[in-house]
Amino acid sequence: MAKKAVASLQSGEGRSYAKVIKMVKSPKTGAYMFQEEIIHVEKVKEHLAK
């Protein structure tokens, strides 16, 4: 079942945004977590480069 955030990206001006899921290592435990954000399509590459 699709989440509402993803479904709302499919209409009109929402196409200029993307949901980015990035795997991040926790400094405390060393376990990996998933960080989800909705950002503008033009800034996806610079966000993932961090």
ZITA-V819448 format. One record per pair of residues at least 24 apart in sequence whose ideal C-beta (glycine too) atoms are under 8 Angstrom apart, sorted by the first residue. I is the first residue (numbers start at 0). J is the second residue. Records with the same first field share a line. If there is no record, write none. Layout:
BEGIN
I: J, J
END
This chain:
BEGIN
4: 37
8: 37
15: 39, 40
16: 40
17: 43
19: 43, 46, 47
21: 46, 47
END
